[in-house]
Amino acid sequence: MVRNLVVIGGNSHPQLTQNICGVLGIPPAEVLLSKFAVGETRVEVQESVREKDVYIIQSGGGKVNDHLLELLITISACKTASARRVTAVLPLFPYSRQSDIPYDKAGAPLIKAGAPGRPANGGYTFESTPPTPGPGKPEGLGLMNGMDNLQKGLARAQIEESTGSPVKRRNGLPRNDTTDSLKSAANGADDAASNASSKINSFQPRPGYKQWVAQAGTLVADLLTCAGADHIITMDLHDPQYQGYFDIPVDNLYGRPLLKSYIQRNIPNYKQAVIVSPDAGGAKRATAIADQMGMEFALIHKERRPTKITDRQNATMMLVGDVRDRIAILIDDLADTSNTITRAAKLLKKEGASQVYALVTHGILSGDAIERINASALDKVVVTNSVEQQEHLRLCPKLEVLEVGHVFAEAIRRVHHGESISVLFQYD
Ligand SMILES: O=P(O)(O)OC[C@H]1O[C@H](OP(=O)(O)OP(=O)(O)O)[C@H](O)[C@@H]1O
């Protein structure tokens, strides 16, 4: 029996909200989620949430920016309506792939070359510009400027003291007669100062400083907290360290038990199959499954770390491991354009794999991902319904969908009753 628990579903995945509420045995709360003609989101919570434990379900696929804003407004609406606690349930966490800036092998940000002949990273340097002043280092421009102003001021004070008249500044005001040496001292000081200031005016920071890649992951974490979220529930975060961006509890559920059970039930003689990670980033995730199931593991190594689709298409891929005459099972956290899994499947078939399965927690499948899968060497693609899959299922005969509603329902029930979440995955 769940008391004082309210579940609100956003527009991103009404079916999942229904499934979760079905397991919990409560109806979703009445909310009006609409838009003004201009496109602004409008949220009306149509029942009382005073002193209630509220769970708002909003996933990260589809119109991700609209859904995020809708979630923020709904959190804030519940908070200001005196909800006791508000938990944002994000089956696929939006922006979690942007928790760091893209970088190359040397650790420098990947930025466009600004001009012909400039190195691929745009001439990025780890040196700060202007250099930090310090013992034995040349003075920075800022410090020089300060010193020059001081010298100029002192020279002027000397002239004024000896002549008893104010010295004309370089602004066209009448100038009193002064001794040549003092005049030249003052003018010299002015020249030095104006040289320094023209250096500042013409100062161009190095290209690495002009480019700034937004760390949207940090901002999204802050926005959720500022809107009033007290707790986050999500699944298979792209980068589990992203939890550290929050100063509220984050429960990162695993999709692993669902994927493992699919393998056990549906892949014939699965112990002879090979678990494959399509890139180094997902190796930990895939080896965890291979180890727990006593299966072999292979890795596809991408020659360089790509950040754009075009980069990914150009990246060289090579297989580390043996898949000849065996079923290869690709494991990844998400498929967006599906470029990663379709290219990996092509390579695995070339290396002699008899069949290729892709088991992916979040089937975002944007743009022409479905067409790409249909035309690919993949035999089967298995995703969870952390993102809406009805339309994908209609278009893709190779697609199979695993239900996650009961996992989120159980997590909500446990959080509501103050029970452990980790025991949920203790024996997976
Ligand atoms: O379907 P796609 O459009 O090909 O995208 C899917 C890939 O993107 C993500 O990794 P990402 O390339 O962001 O980097 P990482 O795993 O190296 O962190 C994800 O882990 C997949 O491997």
The ligand as a Gaussian input file, in Angstrom:
#p B3LYP/6-31G(d) Opt

LIG

0 1
 O       24.392000       5.758000     -31.890000
 P       25.518000       6.731000     -31.900000
 O       25.113000       8.077000     -32.406000
 O       26.707000       6.160000     -32.621000
 O       25.936000       6.998000     -30.406000
 C       26.141000       5.946000     -29.497000
 C       27.463000       6.057000     -28.813000
 O       27.571000       7.328000     -28.197000
 C       27.959000       7.145000     -26.847000
 O       29.320000       7.178000     -26.701000
 P       30.175000       8.465000     -27.127000
 O       30.606000       8.310000     -28.549000
 O       29.395000       9.702000     -26.788000
 O       31.487000       8.479000     -26.292000
 P       32.188000       7.584000     -25.211000
 O       31.493000       6.254000     -25.093000
 O       33.552000       7.433000     -25.711000
 O       32.057000       8.402000     -23.962000
 C       27.435000       5.778000     -26.468000
 O       28.123000       5.208000     -25.388000
 C       27.558000       4.999000     -27.743000
 O       28.776000       4.304000     -27.819000

